[in-house]
Amino acid sequence: MAEAAVVLMILRQDEAVDDIACRPARPHESAVVAELRWRWVQELYGTPDTTLDEFVPRFVAWTRETESSHRCLVMVRDDVVIGMAWLAITQRVPHPRAFERMSGDVQCTYVVPDERDRGLGGELIEAVLAWARDLGLERVTVHSSDRAVSAYSRHGFEVSPRLLQVEVGQGRAG
């Protein structure tokens, strides 16, 4: 799925069909993706401490600096970005049976409010998992919002008794 778009046919309640593409974000879309990220935080936590105008250029710079480890998948309809999902890729310690090892973490899956509850979030999850398989990742994790746990579960994510975490940061990032 490197640069080829995956076209998804979504059957709506009114039985009309939309063509929606899920594909890697293009460099010129970084500002739009930054705005989606800002909106996502605003929805969950209220107005961010950083204004949108301050956040966007910093986010765009961050996407350039981290493009080898953080890859963005966008969902578009008629060239309008309506959703995103990030795949953070981490190299793992080599193993005698597999020297090149990588895992992934799904981050910032978001669909604009007007497009929710139509299965598009699930399509983003499927597309990011297909991308992870194409990249040869061993496993993919996610730290989900309460609202999305069932969506991730429907796409194969399970609770693991061996995946533990501890909060060590002082930030309010959520």
N, C-alpha and C positions, 0 to 999 in steps of 0.2 A: 504494500500500500504506500510505497515511498512517495510519489507525487500524484499518482492516479487517484481520482476522486471515486469514492464509493457512492453510488446513487441509491438512495433509499426511497422506496415507494411506501408512503404512509397512507393507509386507508382511513379517511375521516368519517365521523358520524354521518355526515351528509353524503357519503360515498363518493365524494370528489377525491381525486388523487393529486398529491403534491410531489414534485420532484425536489428532493432535498439532498444536498451533497455533504458528505463528511470527508474532510481532507486535512492534511497538514496546513497550518496557518502559513500565510505568505508574509514576508517582511513588512509590506505596506499595511497589513492588518493589525500590527502590534498595538496601535493606538486604540483601535476598536476593542480589542481584547482587553486592554488596560481598563477601558471604561466598563466593560462587563464585570471585571474583577472588582472594581470600585463599587458598582451597583450591588453585587452579591454581598459584599461586606456591609453596605448600607442597609440592605434588607434584613440581615441577620442581627446586626449590632447597633444600628442607628448611624447617624452621620459620622463618618470617619474623621479623625483628627487632621488628616491631610486633605486639602481640597482636591477636587478632580483635576484642576489645572496644574497643580503641583505633582500629583501622582502620575499622570500619564507619561510625561517625559522620563521620569525616573524608571517607570515600569518598562518603557520601550528600550531604554539603555540596558536594563536588567535582562531583557529577552535576548539582546545581542550578546551579552557577556556569558549567558548560561545556555546558549543554544545546543551545546553538546550534551548537557545533562538534563535539560528540561525542554520537552517538546510539546507543542500545542496542537491540538486537533480542533478544528472549527466545524460547526454545522452551519451551512449557508442555504438560503433560498433566494434565488434571483440576485446573487451577489451581495446579499445582506446577511451579516453574521448574526445568527439567532441563538447560538450556543457554543460552548467550548468545553474542553477537558484537557488537562495537562497530564503528561506522563513524565515523572521524574525518574531518571535512570541512574542506578548506582552500580558501580563495579563491585563485585564480591571477591573475597580472598580466594586465590586459586586453590583448587582441589586436585589431588593426583589423578582423578578420573576426568576432570574438566578444568583445564587451566583458565580458559576464558569464561567467566561467569558474571552474569548481570541479573539484577532484579529491578522491578519497577514499583512505583507508587502512583496511584491515580490521585490527582490533586485538582481542586477548583473546577469540578464539573458543574456547569451552570447552563440553564436554558432561560431565556428571557420570559418574564411572567406571562405575557400574552400567548406563549407557545406551549405552556406546561399542560400536563395531564393528557397528553396525546401520544405518549410513548417515546418522545424524542430523547429524553434523558437515557432511557434504556438503549436506544440506538447509539447514542454517544458512548455508553459503557461498552457495548458490543464492538464498536469501531476501535476504541482504545485497546481493548483486549486483543483484537485481531492485529493491531499494530505491534503490541507486545510480543505476540507469537511470531510475527514476521521478523522482529528484532532478535529473536531467540532468547528472550528473558526466561529465567527459571520460574519466577513467581511474581505476582502483582498483589500489592496490598492497597488498602484505602482506609483513611480515617474519615468516616462518613458523618454527615449531619443525621439527626434522628429521623428526619423526613425521608432520607434516601436509603436507609438501611435495607428496607424491603426490596428496593430496586436493585441494589447490589447483590442481595441474596438471590434474587431471581436470575441473576446472570453468573451464578457459580461462586460468589464470595461466601466464605464460611468463617465462623469464629474459630480462632486457633488458640488452643491452650498454651502454646509455646511462644506466641508473639506477645511480648510484654512491652509496656512503655512506662516511662516516668516523666513527669513534667519538671524540667530543670530551668526553663527560661522565665524571665521576669515580664515578658511582653504580654500584651492584651490581644494578640492576633487572632486567637480563636481557632 
